[in-house]
Amino acid sequence: MSRDRTVINNTGGGDIIGVNVSGTGNIVGKQITLGNLSVNAQQLEKVSDKYAESLQEFSMAVNEQIKAHNISREQIAPTQEGLENLTKEVSGLKEGEVLIAKKKKMNAIISDIATNLIRVLPKTAETIATFTPLAPFSKLIGESVEGIVKAVQSESQG
C-alpha cells in the first residue's frame, strides 16, 4: 500500500489537518499563514462578504510585496496587528452601516497600517497600489484610503 505525502512549505503557523484526504485543493485548517500576513478565518466569518474579500485581497497584495522585497516577519508584525484590529472593527457591521466611533477608529488603524508598511516597503506607486483592495473601506471611514496612504507617504518623506 502506497501513501502519497504532500508537504506544505512556508506556513508561518496554524493547524493543518488531513485524514484520508485525496484529490487536490483539500486543505482543512484554521488560521493558516501562507506568507507573512494573514487574516483570521474565524474572524472573517463575522465580516460582510465585501469587506472580507477586501481584507483577503489586501493581505495577498502585501504578501507579494513582502516576498518581492524580503521583508521579515518582525518588520511586518505591526501591520499584522493592524490588519487584525481592522478585521475586528468591521466585524458585525452591515454594508453601508457607519458608526462614528468605529469610523474614527478604522481611519486610525488604516493610517497605522500605511505608516508601518511605508516604513518597510519602498516608497513607490506600487506600494500605494497595494492598498487598492481596501478601497471599499473609504465609504466606511468617509475618506479615501488612497488619500490616507499618500498623506502618510508624503509625511514620511518630509
Beta strands, then each sheet from edge to edge (+ up, - down):
strand 1: 11-17
strand 2: 28-34
sheet 1: 1+ 2-
end
